Amino acid sequence: MKGIILPWRRLWQRRRLQLVLLLVPPCLPGIIKEDKHVNDYLICFKVSVAAFVTAVAAFLGWKGILCFAWVAAMAIDYASGTAAAWKSGHWSSSVARQGLWHKCGMIFAVAVAAIADGVMDVVTTNLHLGISWPGLVLPLVLTWYILTELGSVLENAAAMGAQIPPFLSKALAAAQDAVDDKTDGGGGDG
């Protein structure tokens, strides 16, 4: 029995080492020189991530690209918010945790929008109502969240001392207003 478990343990230890080596930045000197296979692992990891992103974008089309843009905007917002808080000396783990909970809530809201679009597509297709549902809720929700996150990134950049071009702030505000007008019928804060 011990002879059977031992090879699995060695394989697990080797795989765990490979995972650690994948997460090591390639700019660290010495590590890459010691193990010539690290570059192969890093290249394999990068290719795998690129293939995954491409496959999801191909499967979901432009909505998949919106999803990736939203995830990127969330990550940039969190990083810029953390940097702004560190710069001001007011970084707090409870505030950071609240930000993560906020982003978790956003994920649930996007999931609800995706499910709503899927249900509406199934209903309109199978009831033969003569209309098609191309999926309107998810793109609007994603666009609204992306614009909100980008606005927050601009606020964080300003808090770090960067000058924000006025046209950029105005363009984001105009886009946000356009999405708001499309979603609430132009009637304000509904």
C-alpha positions, 0 to 999 in steps of 0.5 A: 500500500505504501508503494502505491501512495508514495508515487502519488505523493511525489507527483503531488509534491512535484505538481505543487512545486510547478504551481508555485513556479507558475506563480513566481514572476519571471523577473526574479533573478536566479530562479529561472536560471536554476530551473530551465523548465520554469520558462516552459511552465510560465509560457504554458501558463500564459498560453493557457490563460490566453486560450481560456480568455479567447475561448470564453470570448468566442463562446460568449461573443461581445458579451464575453468581452464585456465580462472580461472588461468588467472583471478588469475594471473591478481589479483596477478599481480595487488596486487603485483604491488600495493604492489611494488609501495607502498613499493617504495613510488611511488603509483599513482592512475592514474598508478593504473587506467592505469593498470586496463584499461590494464587488461580490454583490456586483457578481450576484447582480450580473449573474441575475442579469445573465439568468434573466436574459437566458430565461427571456430568450428561452421564453420568447423562442419557445412561445413563438411570440414573434419577437426575439430577445437578443439579451438586453439586460446583461449588456446594460448591467455590465456597461453600467458597472464598467462605467461605475468602476472606471469612474471610481478609478478616476476618483482614486487616481485623483486622490493619488494626485494625478490630474484627470483630463476634464474631457475624460470625466465628462465622457464617462459621466455622459456615458453613465447618463446615457445608460441610466436614461436607457434603463430607467426610461429617462425618468430620473432616479426611479 
